Amino acid sequence: MRHIAIVGSGPAGYYTAEAAARKWGDDVRIDVIDRLPVPYGLIRTGVAPDHQSIKKVSLRYEKTALTENVRFVGNVNVGSDVSVTELRDLYDAIIFATGAPNDRRLGLDGEELDNVHGSAEFVGWYNGHPQFAALDPDFSGRHAVVVGMGNVALDVARILSKTDAELDGSDIVAHALDALRGSRLETITIVGRRGPHQIMMTPKELGELMHLERASPKVDPADLPPEGDDAILEPGLRKSVTLLREFAAIPESIHGETPITIEFDFFANPTAMRGKDGKVAAVTVERTTIEKGRAVGTGETYDLLADLVVTCIGYHSSPIDGVPFDERAGRFPNEDGRILPGLYCVGWAKRGPTGTIGTNRPDGYAVIDIVNDDIGMGGRKRGREGFDELAVERGIDIVTFRDWQKIEQAEEAAARAGAPREKFVDIASMIAAKGK
């Protein structure tokens, strides 16, 4: 019997579990370990709450989780509750699918000011992640700056702009919905170091800005390259740039009719954040130009008013005691997913925060092929039986997938009208719900 531990229950974790179950059938036992009592990682706390169709991928993970040889082991922190050394004694392979849950920082003066947030914590706040439920951002000012030119920046701008009615059917948590109801924001400026041809935004997410009830997108036509230059772009990016051209053509009178304007500020590199009474008040940016694909400062600077700043510039993984970690790259050093004998990684923990949710599937299948080559028929390790004995000895309250289903039922029962669920935002409430 092969015994596999997968640390992390997000997309990378469950695609890897699926691959292992298909590879070895009845000859494997797979424990999917997560520090939270609830599964699905990024799907639950990273995907925008108004993108419910994307979250339905969790149904595929549920199918894997309910197979006889796969077990969800929630509410267990690898590194504190149980060490990596102990797991290595119990399992033939440990596969880290921990994602990249921490914000990259800009490293600027003033980044520590109040009401400056990274996207991991801000998105986690409105998605109900227990770690960020107490964030309490302030929406009493008129100006927000969102730093970044990817889909996460669009998610943040969109959620900041939507009305209550537009959030019907989403699973945004109650504390975020209540706070946003009091928002006085009038401008949301999306700032990027480079130009329209270098954005990472996809057409679907950009197109959603055209259909907001109380907000309109705005692009300075002078920031757009000659239209003929779009021909060299790959199709998806070309569609995105076409949408930016449509934003640039929106009459100024339309912006005057909407309470919120979402402005794109291209060729703008943040260099400092300035505050007043300890709270952010402005972002200083340097105008850039593109040379050989890189943003180069011109020396020209100006200030953007900013009562709220959200930085969406990427993420990095968390180090774990007993596992090599590349601080600079923000991930586990590996060769095709192999870290050390018996230790592996997949997804963002392996390659950094790149790709889509579906990118994790081939990643998971590939690492299981490598594990198969390494462990062959498996060893004489105790796996699940030994882990359970250790958990009982230490008083660890393991949450199983059946327990999670009770938590899920309680969240669905507590949902406001039209919403799929009202998430518990603290671990104690999750644990209490599983006991019902």
PyMOL commands that set and color helices and strands:
alter all, ss='L'
color gray80, all
select helices_A, chain A and resi 11-27+42-45+52-55+58-65+84-90+119-127+130-132+151-161+165-167+174-181+196-198+203-211+221-223+227-232+235-248+252-257+348-351+357-375+384-394+401-413+427-434
alter helices_A, ss='H'
color red, helices_A
select strands_A, chain A and resi 2-7+28-33+70-73+93-96+102-103+116-118+143-147+187-191+215-219+260-265+268-276+279-291+294-305+308-311+315-316+338-340+343-345
alter strands_A, ss='S'
color yellow, strands_A
deselect
rebuild
show_as cartoon
